[in-house]
């Protein structure tokens, strides 16, 4: 296993263990199976384990494995405060203490504010005293590093990045999402500030392994490297020195062994021009069914009316790369619940964006198409209802 350093020089394994996808048996986690896989990973050098308050049974399972086998001191635990559920100051510590109990520990190595999409969510926590809470818990050693996980657009990520002296952050990033969400711009901005970056969804929840089109599979199978689809995705990430740790939701011994093998011999900046071309060809094959040829370059931004043009096109394209239902859900979760969502319906047809688009996309026309498909009537009703609820909760916290 190879390691990269966190902000304070501590070694983090290139491969992190994502505990959200432990195998389930009936309504609970298959503890014996998870235990075998986790212990194998630890024995072979994995030392970063990621879980969260809302992952059903995950914190309890991880805590039990570590305590039972007396290996807590060999690993770093990352877990998350569900900031979207926090309504008052007391709830912050109540939730944290519950997590410590579940994890059977008295400290968390890496504590994240879970699933930021908007700076306002951090402002709400500040109003509840989160900054002094962090200071006190860092002082008593119960929290070693503080960070946030993120699902939103690049511009908002940069604002959150500058809003606090973060120890680390976690973003969704892979070769298909290079220019969406925080993206490469966000990755490099964090690295420039000396903030380690942990990667989630490196293989899009397995979709860059199990849902590749035939043309992409042919490219991979014919290549002399003989890498698996997963290996291409992981090596692309680790090739970038700004990436500190890549999480994998491993739930089989085969996955554990393969990922450890890759993480043990990969090197930063090792990709050749031919390797980059392979990735570009795979991406092109995946995107063949896209509706809009948007590269996420953001030359069209900012929109004077606040439309998130690349964001709308990203989820519109996702509908035809993956499942329509999953794309609409992701759109609702990651764009629809922002304070300023940037819906395509906000467009007033000024045409400013089209003057700057290098791809010469008919942006106004495509935005109308995207909005119609991403927010059909029932989804629009659901998103509007959810927005009203979230806005009400935000106002409560602000007051």
C-alpha positions, 0 to 999 in steps of 0.5 A, spaced: 500 500 500 502 507 498 500 513 502 499 520 501 499 525 507 494 529 510 494 537 512 498 535 518 503 530 515 499 524 517 499 518 512 493 516 509 492 510 504 491 511 497 485 507 497 480 508 502 474 503 504 467 506 503 463 503 508 456 505 505 456 499 501 457 493 506 453 487 504 446 486 507 443 480 509 436 481 510 435 488 513 441 488 516 449 488 514 452 481 513 457 482 519 461 476 518 462 478 511 464 485 512 469 483 518 473 479 513 473 484 508 475 490 513 480 486 516 483 484 510 484 491 507 487 493 514 492 487 514 494 490 507 495 497 509 488 500 508 488 505 514 482 510 512 475 508 513 469 512 511 462 512 514 456 517 515 451 518 520 445 516 515 448 510 512 444 504 515 448 500 520 454 502 517 457 506 523 455 500 528 458 495 524 465 498 523 465 500 530 464 493 532 469 490 527 474 495 530 473 494 537 472 486 537 479 485 533 482 491 537 485 495 531 482 501 532 489 505 533 491 502 526 486 506 522 483 513 521 475 513 522 472 518 517 464 520 519 459 525 518 455 530 521 448 530 517 448 538 517 441 537 513 438 534 520 441 539 525 436 544 527 439 547 534 446 547 537 444 541 542 443 537 536 450 538 534 453 534 540 447 530 541 449 527 534 456 527 535 456 523 541 451 518 538 456 517 533 462 516 538 457 510 541 456 507 535 463 507 533 465 505 540 471 510 540 472 516 543 475 520 537 474 521 530 480 522 526 476 526 520 469 529 521 465 532 515 459 536 514 455 532 510 453 533 503 454 541 502 451 544 496 450 551 498 454 556 502 448 557 506 448 551 509 455 552 512 452 559 514 446 556 518 451 551 522 455 558 524 449 561 526 448 555 531 456 555 534 459 550 530 466 554 529 466 554 537 464 547 537 469 545 532 475 549 536 473 545 543 472 538 540 479 539 537 482 542 543 479 535 547 482 531 541 475 528 540 475 531 533 482 531 529 481 534 522 474 537 520 472 537 513 466 537 508 463 533 503 460 536 497 455 535 491 454 542 488 457 546 482 464 548 482 463 556 483 459 554 490 465 549 492 470 554 491 466 559 496 465 554 501 473 552 500 474 559 502 469 560 508 473 556 513 480 553 515 478 546 512 483 540 514 480 536 508 474 535 503 471 530 500 468 530 492 465 526 487 470 526 482 472 521 476 473 521 469 466 522 467 465 528 472 472 531 470 468 538 469 462 537 473 460 538 481 467 541 484 471 538 478 478 538 476 478 546 478 475 544 485 480 539 486 486 543 484 484 549 488 483 545 494 490 542 493 493 549 492 490 551 499 494 545 502 487 542 503 487 534 502 482 531 497 478 525 498 474 522 492 468 519 492 464 515 487 470 514 483 467 509 479 460 512 479 457 507 484 460 501 479 457 504 473 464 505 470 465 498 470 458 495 469 454 499 465 459 501 460 457 501 452 460 495 448 464 500 444 468 502 451 468 495 453 472 494 446 477 499 447 479 497 454 479 489 452 483 491 446 488 495 449 495 492 451 495 494 458 490 489 459 487 494 465 480 492 468 475 498 467 475 499 474 483 499 474 482 505 468 478 509 473 482 508 479 489 509 475 486 516 472 485 518 479 491 516 482 495 519 476 493 526 479 498 528 485 492 532 488 488 526 489 489 524 497 485 518 497 480 514 493 474 511 497 471 505 494 465 501 497 468 494 497 463 489 498 467 483 496 474 480 497 475 480 490 474 488 490 478 488 496 484 485 493 484 488 486 483 495 489 489 494 493 493 491 488 492 497 484 494 502 489 500 498 491 504 500 484 500 506 481 504 512 481 502 520 480 504 523 473 505 516 470 500 516 465 502 516 457 499 520 452 496 514 449 493 512 456 490 519 456 487 518 449 484 511 452 480 515 457 478 520 452 476 514 447 472 511 453 469 518 455 467 519 448 464 512 447 460 513 454 457 520 451 455 518 444 448 518 447 448 525 450 443 530 448 448 536 449 455 536 447 457 540 453 464 540 456 463 543 462 468 549 460 463 554 463 465 559 458 457 560 458 457 562 466 455 566 470 448 567 467 445 574 469 439 570 471 443 565 475 441 559 471 446 553 472 447 552 465 453 546 465 449 543 471 442 542 467 446 539 461 450 535 466 444 532 469 440 532 462 446 528 459 446 523 465 439 521 463 441 518 457 448 515 459 445 512 465 437 511 468 432 517 467 430 516 474 437 516 477 439 522 473 432 526 475 433 524 483 440 526 482 438 533 479 433 534 485 438 532 490 444 536 488 441 542 484 433 542 486 435 543 494 440 549 493 438 555 496 439 558 489 438 552 484 439 555 477 433 552 474 433 552 466 426 555 467 430 562 470 432 563 463 430 569 459 433 568 452 438 573 453 443 569 449 449 572 452 451 565 454 451 563 446 456 568 444 461 565 449 460 557 447 466 554 444 461 548 442 456 553 439 451 550 442 444 552 442 443 553 449 437 556 450 433 551 446 437 545 449 435 548 456 428 548 455 429 541 453 433 539 459 428 543 463 422 539 460 425 532 461 428 533 468 422 536 471 416 533 468 410 535 472 410 530 478 417 531 479 416 539 479 411 538 484 415 534 488 421 538 488 417 545 489 414 541 495 421 539 498 424 546 496 419 549 501 420 544 506 428 546 506 427 553 506 422 553 512 428 549 515 433 554 513 429 560 516 428 556 522 436 555 523 437 562 521 433 565 526 
